Amino acid sequence: MQDTELFLSLAEIAGVFVGFGALIAIRSAGPANVIEVASIGWVVLLATVVVASALAPVVVGRFGVAGHGLWLACSVVALVLVWGGFAVTERLSAEQRVFMDARAPLRGRAWTELAGAVAWLPATVALVLVVLGVLPEQEPALYFAAVVLFLMMDALFLLMIVFRVGLPTGARPRPDEAGGG
């Protein structure tokens, strides 16, 4: 496979996001806000999905799988990891349930949903096109684009957490907490 170095680089970048998520999660000694814990959980989950998706073609390719078989297997793995990971996390994590309840009204989640859809929708479509075998000559590019879009979505989520954009009110510091002193 000719793009091995590119996929390894994507995995390295996503690994940095996992580290950023861990640093943010432990940045203060005080009790963690449930919404912040859930938000960091999304960042770490998506970064982990990107690492696995970026490494999948490298690993599967080592077994002699090439062409449509390679991209089909990797696309199925990526779709299962992304959508399965989100579904499992929402069901198992108490913090995620609180987060989703706090974001229940459309107005409370519109920015996050729109920002995320810019990345996850075309990424999902690209992976589904690979699974269906619609554009066989473009499968490596479609897969690579999907992994990059998931990485960009993770970066966007990380920025939104840092700047507290689209987070429910409970996740934002009160004016007397912001700015110190």
FIKOLZA-1660 file (N, C-alpha, C; in steps of 0.1 Angstrom, whole numbers, plus 5000, padded with zeros to 4 digits):
% residues 181
   i   px   py   pz ch aa at
   1 5009 4988 5000  A  M  N
   1 5000 5000 5000  A  M CA
   1 5009 5012 5000  A  M  C
   2 5006 5022 4991  A  Q  N
   2 5015 5033 4990  A  Q CA
   2 5013 5044 5000  A  Q  C
   3 5002 5045 5007  A  D  N
   3 4999 5056 5016  A  D CA
   3 5002 5052 5030  A  D  C
   4 5010 5043 5033  A  T  N
   4 5013 5038 5047  A  T CA
   4 5017 5050 5055  A  T  C
   5 5027 5058 5050  A  E  N
   5 5032 5069 5058  A  E CA
   5 5021 5079 5062  A  E  C
   6 5012 5082 5052  A  L  N
   6 5001 5091 5055  A  L CA
   6 4992 5086 5066  A  L  C
   7 4989 5074 5065  A  F  N
   7 4980 5068 5076  A  F CA
   7 4987 5068 5089  A  F  C
   8 5000 5065 5089  A  L  N
   8 5007 5065 5102  A  L CA
   8 5008 5079 5108  A  L  C
   9 5009 5089 5099  A  S  N
   9 5009 5103 5104  A  S CA
   9 4996 5107 5109  A  S  C
  10 4985 5103 5103  A  L  N
  10 4971 5106 5109  A  L CA
  10 4970 5099 5122  A  L  C
  11 4974 5087 5124  A  A  N
  11 4974 5080 5137  A  A CA
  11 4981 5088 5147  A  A  C
  12 4993 5093 5144  A  E  N
  12 5001 5101 5153  A  E CA
  12 4994 5113 5157  A  E  C
  13 4988 5120 5148  A  I  N
  13 4981 5133 5151  A  I CA
  13 4969 5130 5160  A  I  C
  14 4962 5119 5157  A  A  N
  14 4950 5116 5166  A  A CA
  14 4955 5112 5180  A  A  C
  15 4967 5105 5180  A  G  N
  15 4972 5102 5193  A  G CA
  15 4975 5114 5202  A  G  C
  16 4979 5125 5195  A  V  N
  16 4982 5138 5202  A  V CA
  16 4968 5143 5208  A  V  C
  17 4957 5141 5201  A  F  N
  17 4944 5145 5205  A  F CA
  17 4940 5138 5218  A  F  C
  18 4943 5125 5218  A  V  N
  18 4941 5117 5230  A  V CA
  18 4948 5123 5242  A  V  C
  19 4961 5127 5240  A  G  N
  19 4969 5133 5250  A  G CA
  19 4963 5146 5255  A  G  C
  20 4959 5154 5245  A  F  N
  20 4952 5167 5248  A  F CA
  20 4940 5165 5257  A  F  C
  21 4932 5155 5253  A  G  N
  21 4920 5152 5260  A  G CA
  21 4923 5148 5275  A  G  C
  22 4934 5140 5276  A  A  N
  22 4938 5136 5290  A  A CA
  22 4943 5148 5298  A  A  C
  23 4950 5156 5291  A  L  N
  23 4955 5168 5299  A  L CA
  23 4944 5177 5303  A  L  C
  24 4934 5179 5294  A  I  N
  24 4923 5188 5298  A  I CA
  24 4915 5181 5309  A  I  C
  25 4913 5168 5309  A  A  N
  25 4906 5161 5319  A  A CA
  25 4912 5162 5333  A  A  C
  26 4925 5164 5334  A  I  N
  26 4932 5164 5347  A  I CA
  26 4937 5178 5350  A  I  C
  27 4933 5188 5342  A  R  N
  27 4939 5202 5344  A  R CA
  27 4936 5208 5357  A  R  C
  28 4926 5204 5364  A  S  N
  28 4924 5210 5377  A  S CA
  28 4922 5200 5387  A  S  C
  29 4926 5203 5399  A  A  N
  29 4925 5194 5410  A  A CA
  29 4910 5193 5416  A  A  C
  30 4902 5203 5412  A  G  N
  30 4888 5203 5417  A  G CA
  30 4880 5193 5411  A  G  C
  31 4867 5191 5416  A  P  N
  31 4858 5181 5411  A  P CA
  31 4855 5185 5396  A  P  C
  32 4854 5175 5388  A  A  N
  32 4851 5176 5374  A  A CA
  32 4836 5179 5371  A  A  C
  33 4833 5188 5362  A  N  N
  33 4820 5190 5358  A  N CA
  33 4816 5178 5349  A  N  C
  34 4804 5173 5351  A  V  N
  34 4799 5161 5344  A  V CA
  34 4799 5164 5329  A  V  C
  35 4795 5176 5325  A  I  N
  35 4795 5180 5311  A  I CA
  35 4809 5180 5305  A  I  C
  36 4818 5185 5312  A  E  N
  36 4832 5185 5307  A  E CA
  36 4838 5171 5306  A  E  C
  37 4835 5163 5315  A  V  N
  37 4839 5149 5314  A  V CA
  37 4833 5142 5302  A  V  C
  38 4821 5144 5299  A  A  N
  38 4814 5138 5288  A  A CA
  38 4820 5144 5275  A  A  C
  39 4823 5157 5275  A  S  N
  39 4829 5163 5263  A  S CA
  39 4842 5158 5260  A  S  C
  40 4851 5157 5270  A  I  N
  40 4864 5151 5268  A  I CA
  40 4863 5137 5264  A  I  C
  41 4853 5130 5269  A  G  N
  41 4851 5116 5265  A  G CA
  41 4848 5115 5250  A  G  C
  42 4841 5124 5244  A  W  N
  42 4838 5124 5230  A  W CA
  42 4851 5126 5222  A  W  C
  43 4859 5135 5227  A  V  N
  43 4872 5138 5220  A  V CA
  43 4881 5126 5220  A  V  C
  44 4882 5120 5232  A  V  N
  44 4891 5108 5233  A  V CA
  44 4886 5097 5225  A  V  C
  45 4873 5095 5225  A  L  N
  45 4867 5084 5217  A  L CA
  45 4869 5086 5202  A  L  C
  46 4867 5098 5197  A  L  N
  46 4868 5100 5183  A  L CA
  46 4883 5100 5179  A  L  C
  47 4892 5104 5187  A  A  N
  47 4906 5103 5184  A  A CA
  47 4911 5089 5184  A  A  C
  48 4905 5081 5193  A  T  N
  48 4909 5067 5193  A  T CA
  48 4903 5060 5180  A  T  C
  49 4891 5064 5176  A  V  N
  49 4886 5059 5163  A  V CA
  49 4895 5062 5152  A  V  C
  50 4900 5075 5152  A  V  N
  50 4909 5079 5141  A  V CA
  50 4922 5071 5141  A  V  C
  51 4927 5069 5153  A  V  N
  51 4939 5061 5153  A  V CA
  51 4937 5047 5148  A  V  C
  52 4926 5040 5152  A  A  N
  52 4923 5027 5147  A  A CA
  52 4920 5027 5132  A  A  C
  53 4913 5037 5127  A  S  N
  53 4909 5037 5113  A  S CA
  53 4921 5040 5105  A  S  C
  54 4930 5048 5110  A  A  N
  54 4943 5052 5102  A  A CA
  54 4952 5040 5102  A  A  C
  55 4952 5032 5112  A  L  N
  55 4961 5020 5113  A  L CA
  55 4955 5008 5105  A  L  C
  56 4942 5008 5104  A  A  N
  56 4935 4996 5098  A  A CA
  56 4941 4992 5084  A  A  C
  57 4942 5002 5075  A  P  N
  57 4947 4998 5061  A  P CA
  57 4962 4993 5062  A  P  C
  58 4969 4998 5071  A  V  N
  58 4983 4994 5073  A  V CA
  58 4984 4980 5077  A  V  C
  59 4976 4977 5088  A  V  N
  59 4976 4963 5093  A  V CA
  59 4969 4953 5084  A  V  C
  60 4958 4956 5078  A  V  N
  60 4951 4947 5069  A  V CA
  60 4959 4945 5057  A  V  C
  61 4965 4955 5052  A  G  N
  61 4974 4954 5040  A  G CA
  61 4985 4945 5042  A  G  C
  62 4990 4943 5054  A  R  N
  62 5001 4934 5057  A  R CA
  62 4998 4920 5055  A  R  C
  63 4985 4917 5055  A  F  N
  63 4980 4903 5053  A  F CA
  63 4978 4900 5038  A  F  C
  64 4982 4909 5030  A  G  N
  64 4981 4907 5015  A  G CA
  64 4967 4911 5009  A  G  C
  65 4959 4917 5017  A  V  N
  65 4946 4922 5012  A  V CA
  65 4948 4935 5005  A  V  C
  66 4943 4936 4993  A  A  N
  66 4945 4948 4985  A  A CA
  66 4932 4951 4978  A  A  C
  67 4932 4962 4971  A  G  N
  67 4920 4966 4963  A  G CA
  67 4908 4969 4971  A  G  C
  68 4897 4965 4965  A  H  N
  68 4884 4967 4971  A  H CA
  68 4882 4960 4984  A  H  C
  69 4888 4948 4986  A  G  N
  69 4888 4940 4998  A  G CA
  69 4894 4948 5010  A  G  C
  70 4905 4955 5007  A  L  N
  70 4912 4962 5017  A  L CA
  70 4903 4974 5022  A  L  C
  71 4898 4982 5012  A  W  N
  71 4890 4994 5016  A  W CA
  71 4877 4990 5021  A  W  C
  72 4871 4979 5017  A  L  N
  72 4858 4975 5022  A  L CA
  72 4860 4971 5037  A  L  C
  73 4870 4963 5040  A  A  N
  73 4872 4959 5054  A  A CA
  73 4874 4971 5063  A  A  C
  74 4883 4980 5058  A  C  N
  74 4886 4992 5066  A  C CA
  74 4874 5001 5068  A  C  C
  75 4866 5002 5058  A  S  N
  75 4855 5011 5059  A  S CA
  75 4844 5006 5068  A  S  C
  76 4842 4993 5068  A  V  N
  76 4833 4986 5077  A  V CA
  76 4838 4988 5091  A  V  C
  77 4851 4986 5094  A  V  N
  77 4857 4988 5107  A  V CA
  77 4855 5002 5112  A  V  C
  78 4857 5012 5103  A  A  N
  78 4856 5026 5107  A  A CA
  78 4842 5030 5110  A  A  C
  79 4832 5025 5102  A  L  N
  79 4818 5028 5104  A  L CA
  79 4814 5022 5118  A  L  C
  80 4818 5009 5120  A  V  N
  80 4814 5003 5133  A  V CA
  80 4820 5010 5145  A  V  C
  81 4833 5014 5143  A  L  N
  81 4839 5021 5154  A  L CA
  81 4833 5035 5157  A  L  C
  82 4830 5042 5147  A  V  N
  82 4824 5056 5149  A  V CA
  82 4810 5054 5155  A  V  C
  83 4801 5048 5147  A  W  N
  83 4787 5048 5151  A  W CA
  83 4785 5038 5163  A  W  C
  84 4792 5027 5163  A  G  N
  84 4791 5018 5175  A  G CA
  84 4797 5024 5187  A  G  C
  85 4808 5031 5186  A  G  N
  85 4814 5038 5197  A  G CA
  85 4805 5048 5203  A  G  C
  86 4799 5056 5195  A  F  N
  86 4790 5067 5200  A  F CA
  86 4778 5061 5207  A  F  C
  87 4772 5050 5201  A  A  N
  87 4760 5044 5206  A  A CA
  87 4763 5037 5220  A  A  C
  88 4775 5030 5220  A  V  N
  88 4778 5023 5233  A  V CA
  88 4781 5034 5244  A  V  C
  89 4789 5044 5240  A  T  N
  89 4792 5054 5250  A  T CA
  89 4780 5061 5256  A  T  C
  90 4770 5064 5247  A  E  N
  90 4758 5071 5252  A  E CA
  90 4750 5062 5261  A  E  C
  91 4751 5049 5259  A  R  N
  91 4743 5040 5268  A  R CA
  91 4750 5036 5281  A  R  C
  92 4764 5036 5281  A  L  N
  92 4771 5031 5292  A  L CA
  92 4776 5042 5301  A  L  C
  93 4778 5054 5296  A  S  N
  93 4784 5065 5304  A  S CA
  93 4773 5074 5310  A  S  C
  94 4773 5074 5323  A  A  N
  94 4763 5083 5330  A  A CA
  94 4766 5098 5326  A  A  C
  95 4778 5102 5325  A  E  N
  95 4782 5115 5321  A  E CA
  95 4776 5118 5307  A  E  C
  96 4777 5109 5298  A  Q  N
  96 4771 5111 5284  A  Q CA
  96 4756 5112 5285  A  Q  C
  97 4750 5105 5293  A  R  N
  97 4735 5106 5294  A  R CA
  97 4731 5120 5300  A  R  C
  98 4738 5125 5310  A  V  N
  98 4736 5138 5315  A  V CA
  98 4739 5149 5304  A  V  C
  99 4749 5147 5297  A  F  N
  99 4753 5156 5286  A  F CA
  99 4742 5156 5275  A  F  C
 100 4737 5145 5271  A  M  N
 100 4726 5144 5261  A  M CA
 100 4713 5150 5266  A  M  C
 101 4710 5148 5279  A  D  N
 101 4698 5154 5285  A  D CA
 101 4699 5169 5285  A  D  C
 102 4711 5174 5288  A  A  N
 102 4713 5188 5289  A  A CA
 102 4712 5195 5275  A  A  C
 103 4715 5187 5265  A  R  N
 103 4715 5192 5251  A  R CA
 103 4703 5188 5244  A  R  C
 104 4693 5183 5251  A  A  N
 104 4681 5178 5244  A  A CA
 104 4673 5188 5235  A  A  C
 105 4671 5200 5240  A  P  N
 105 4664 5209 5231  A  P CA
 105 4673 5212 5219  A  P  C
 106 4667 5213 5207  A  L  N
 106 4674 5216 5195  A  L CA
 106 4683 5228 5196  A  L  C
 107 4677 5238 5202  A  R  N
 107 4685 5251 5203  A  R CA
 107 4698 5249 5211  A  R  C
 108 4697 5240 5221  A  G  N
 108 4709 5238 5229  A  G CA
 108 4720 5230 5222  A  G  C
 109 4717 5223 5212  A  R  N
 109 4727 5215 5205  A  R CA
 109 4729 5219 5190  A  R  C
 110 4723 5229 5186  A  A  N
 110 4723 5233 5171  A  A CA
 110 4738 5235 5166  A  A  C
 111 4745 5243 5174  A  W  N
 111 4759 5247 5169  A  W CA
 111 4768 5234 5168  A  W  C
 112 4767 5226 5178  A  T  N
 112 4775 5214 5179  A  T CA
 112 4771 5204 5168  A  T  C
 113 4758 5203 5166  A  E  N
 113 4753 5194 5156  A  E CA
 113 4757 5198 5142  A  E  C
 114 4755 5211 5139  A  L  N
 114 4759 5217 5126  A  L CA
 114 4774 5216 5123  A  L  C
 115 4781 5219 5133  A  A  N
 115 4796 5219 5132  A  A CA
 115 4801 5204 5129  A  A  C
 116 4795 5195 5137  A  G  N
 116 4799 5181 5135  A  G CA
 116 4794 5175 5122  A  G  C
 117 4782 5179 5118  A  A  N
 117 4777 5174 5105  A  A CA
 117 4785 5177 5093  A  A  C
 118 4792 5189 5094  A  V  N
 118 4801 5193 5083  A  V CA
 118 4812 5182 5081  A  V  C
 119 4815 5175 5091  A  A  N
 119 4826 5165 5090  A  A CA
 119 4820 5151 5089  A  A  C
 120 4811 5147 5099  A  W  N
 120 4807 5133 5099  A  W CA
 120 4798 5129 5088  A  W  C
 121 4790 5138 5082  A  L  N
 121 4781 5135 5071  A  L CA
 121 4789 5131 5059  A  L  C
 122 4798 5139 5054  A  P  N
 122 4806 5135 5042  A  P CA
 122 4815 5123 5045  A  P  C
 123 4820 5122 5057  A  A  N
 123 4829 5111 5061  A  A CA
 123 4821 5098 5060  A  A  C
 124 4809 5098 5065  A  T  N
 124 4800 5086 5065  A  T CA
 124 4797 5083 5051  A  T  C
 125 4793 5093 5043  A  V  N
 125 4789 5090 5029  A  V CA
 125 4801 5084 5022  A  V  C
 126 4813 5089 5024  A  A  N
 126 4825 5084 5017  A  A CA
 126 4827 5069 5021  A  A  C
 127 4826 5066 5033  A  L  N
 127 4828 5052 5038  A  L CA
 127 4817 5043 5032  A  L  C
 128 4804 5048 5031  A  V  N
 128 4793 5040 5026  A  V CA
 128 4796 5038 5011  A  V  C
 129 4801 5048 5004  A  L  N
 129 4804 5046 4989  A  L CA
 129 4814 5036 4987  A  L  C
 130 4824 5035 4996  A  V  N
 130 4834 5024 4995  A  V CA
 130 4828 5011 4998  A  V  C
 131 4820 5010 5008  A  V  N
 131 4813 4997 5011  A  V CA
 131 4805 4992 4999  A  V  C
 132 4798 5001 4993  A  L  N
 132 4789 4998 4982  A  L CA
 132 4797 4995 4969  A  L  C
 133 4810 4999 4969  A  G  N
 133 4818 4997 4957  A  G CA
 133 4814 5006 4945  A  G  C
 134 4809 5018 4948  A  V  N
 134 4803 5026 4937  A  V CA
 134 4815 5033 4929  A  V  C
 135 4825 5037 4935  A  L  N
 135 4837 5043 4928  A  L CA
 135 4850 5036 4931  A  L  C
 136 4851 5024 4925  A  P  N
 136 4863 5016 4928  A  P CA
 136 4877 5022 4927  A  P  C
 137 4878 5031 4917  A  E  N
 137 4891 5038 4915  A  E CA
 137 4894 5048 4926  A  E  C
 138 4883 5053 4932  A  Q  N
 138 4884 5064 4942  A  Q CA
 138 4884 5059 4957  A  Q  C
 139 4883 5046 4959  A  E  N
 139 4882 5040 4972  A  E CA
 139 4893 5045 4982  A  E  C
 140 4906 5044 4978  A  P  N
 140 4917 5049 4987  A  P CA
 140 4915 5063 4991  A  P  C
 141 4911 5072 4981  A  A  N
 141 4909 5086 4984  A  A CA
 141 4897 5088 4993  A  A  C
 142 4886 5081 4990  A  L  N
 142 4874 5083 4998  A  L CA
 142 4877 5078 5013  A  L  C
 143 4884 5067 5015  A  Y  N
 143 4887 5063 5028  A  Y CA
 143 4896 5073 5035  A  Y  C
 144 4907 5077 5028  A  F  N
 144 4916 5087 5034  A  F CA
 144 4908 5100 5038  A  F  C
 145 4899 5105 5029  A  A  N
 145 4892 5117 5032  A  A CA
 145 4883 5115 5044  A  A  C
 146 4877 5103 5046  A  A  N
 146 4868 5100 5057  A  A CA
 146 4877 5101 5070  A  A  C
 147 4888 5095 5070  A  V  N
 147 4897 5095 5082  A  V CA
 147 4901 5109 5086  A  V  C
 148 4905 5117 5075  A  V  N
 148 4909 5131 5077  A  V CA
 148 4897 5139 5083  A  V  C
 149 4885 5137 5077  A  L  N
 149 4873 5144 5082  A  L CA
 149 4870 5141 5097  A  L  C
 150 4871 5128 5100  A  F  N
 150 4869 5124 5114  A  F CA
 150 4880 5131 5123  A  F  C
 151 4892 5132 5119  A  L  N
 151 4902 5139 5126  A  L CA
 151 4899 5154 5127  A  L  C
 152 4894 5160 5116  A  M  N
 152 4890 5174 5117  A  M CA
 152 4878 5176 5126  A  M  C
 153 4869 5167 5126  A  M  N
 153 4857 5168 5136  A  M CA
 153 4862 5167 5150  A  M  C
 154 4872 5159 5153  A  D  N
 154 4878 5158 5166  A  D CA
 154 4884 5171 5170  A  D  C
 155 4892 5177 5161  A  A  N
 155 4898 5190 5163  A  A CA
 155 4888 5200 5166  A  A  C
 156 4877 5200 5159  A  L  N
 156 4866 5210 5161  A  L CA
 156 4860 5208 5175  A  L  C
 157 4857 5196 5179  A  F  N
 157 4852 5193 5192  A  F CA
 157 4861 5198 5203  A  F  C
 158 4874 5195 5201  A  L  N
 158 4884 5200 5211  A  L CA
 158 4884 5215 5212  A  L  C
 159 4883 5222 5201  A  L  N
 159 4883 5237 5201  A  L CA
 159 4870 5241 5208  A  L  C
 160 4859 5235 5205  A  M  N
 160 4846 5239 5211  A  M CA
 160 4847 5237 5226  A  M  C
 161 4853 5227 5231  A  I  N
 161 4855 5224 5245  A  I CA
 161 4864 5235 5251  A  I  C
 162 4875 5238 5245  A  V  N
 162 4884 5248 5250  A  V CA
 162 4877 5262 5251  A  V  C
 163 4869 5265 5240  A  F  N
 163 4863 5278 5240  A  F CA
 163 4848 5277 5245  A  F  C
 164 4844 5265 5250  A  R  N
 164 4831 5263 5255  A  R CA
 164 4820 5268 5246  A  R  C
 165 4821 5265 5233  A  V  N
 165 4811 5268 5223  A  V CA
 165 4801 5257 5222  A  V  C
 166 4788 5260 5223  A  G  N
 166 4778 5249 5222  A  G CA
 166 4776 5240 5234  A  G  C
 167 4783 5243 5245  A  L  N
 167 4782 5235 5256  A  L CA
 167 4770 5240 5264  A  L  C
 168 4763 5231 5271  A  P  N
 168 4752 5235 5280  A  P CA
 168 4757 5244 5290  A  P  C
 169 4748 5253 5295  A  T  N
 169 4751 5263 5305  A  T CA
 169 4759 5257 5317  A  T  C
 170 4756 5246 5322  A  G  N
 170 4762 5240 5333  A  G CA
 170 4777 5237 5331  A  G  C
 171 4781 5237 5318  A  A  N
 171 4795 5234 5315  A  A CA
 171 4804 5247 5315  A  A  C
 172 4797 5258 5315  A  R  N
 172 4804 5271 5314  A  R CA
 172 4807 5276 5328  A  R  C
 173 4819 5283 5330  A  P  N
 173 4821 5288 5343  A  P CA
 173 4812 5300 5346  A  P  C
 174 4809 5302 5358  A  R  N
 174 4801 5314 5362  A  R CA
 174 4810 5326 5361  A  R  C
 175 4804 5338 5359  A  P  N
 175 4813 5350 5358  A  P CA
 175 4822 5352 5369  A  P  C
 176 4818 5348 5381  A  D  N
 176 4827 5350 5393  A  D CA
 176 4838 5340 5393  A  D  C
 177 4837 5329 5385  A  E  N
 177 4847 5319 5384  A  E CA
 177 4857 5322 5373  A  E  C
 178 4853 5328 5363  A  A  N
 178 4861 5331 5351  A  A CA
 178 4870 5343 5355  A  A  C
 179 4882 5343 5350  A  G  N
 179 4891 5354 5351  A  G CA
 179 4898 5355 5364  A  G  C
 180 4896 5346 5374  A  G  N
 180 4904 5346 5386  A  G CA
 180 4901 5358 5395  A  G  C
 181 4908 5359 5406  A  G  N
 181 4908 5370 5414  A  G CA
 181 4896 5373 5422  A  G  C
% end
